[in-house]
Amino acid sequence: MRLDKYLKVTRLIKRRTIANEACDAGKVLVNDKIARASYDVKVGDIITINMGQKPVKVEVLNVTECVKKEEAAENYRVIS
């Protein structure tokens, strides 16, 4: 699954266009490297989002195409 879509499906970022713009601006890192929106997310990847006051760092636990709002947080684990 594309990085921008993963961020939207898991609700780490509210809209896919905002996720796409954040990737283009270099605010999203995967495994400590700047990632493009087209990056293919895999289980075990560490995603860092540098938006707002403090960065959010999560580990990908599951990659699913559609998720209910209540189950979205089960796809990742917050590291810091």
Residue pairs with C-beta under 8 A, 6 or more apart in sequence:
1 9
1 40
1 41
1 63
1 65
2 37
2 38
2 39
2 40
2 41
3 19
3 23
3 28
3 30
3 35
3 36
3 37
3 38
3 39
3 40
3 41
3 47
4 16
4 19
4 20
4 23
4 37
4 38
5 16
5 19
6 41
6 60
6 63
7 13
7 16
7 19
7 22
7 28
7 47
7 49
8 14
8 15
8 16
8 19
9 64
9 65
9 66
9 67
9 72
9 75
10 67
10 72
10 73
10 75
10 76
11 69
11 72
11 73
12 47
12 49
12 56
12 58
12 76
13 19
13 22
13 49
13 51
19 28
19 37
20 37
22 28
22 49
22 51
23 35
23 36
23 37
23 39
24 36
24 37
26 34
27 49
27 50
27 51
28 34
28 35
28 47
28 48
28 49
28 50
29 35
29 47
29 48
29 50
30 39
30 41
30 45
30 46
30 47
30 48
31 45
31 46
32 46
32 48
35 47
41 47
41 60
41 63
42 60
42 63
43 60
43 61
43 62
43 63
44 59
44 60
45 59
45 60
46 57
46 58
46 59
46 60
46 79
47 57
47 58
47 59
47 60
47 76
48 55
48 56
48 57
49 55
49 56
49 57
49 58
55 80
56 78
56 80
57 78
57 79
57 80
58 76
58 77
58 78
58 79
59 76
59 77
59 79
60 75
60 76
61 74
61 75
61 76
61 77
62 74
62 75
62 76
63 75
64 75
67 74
67 75
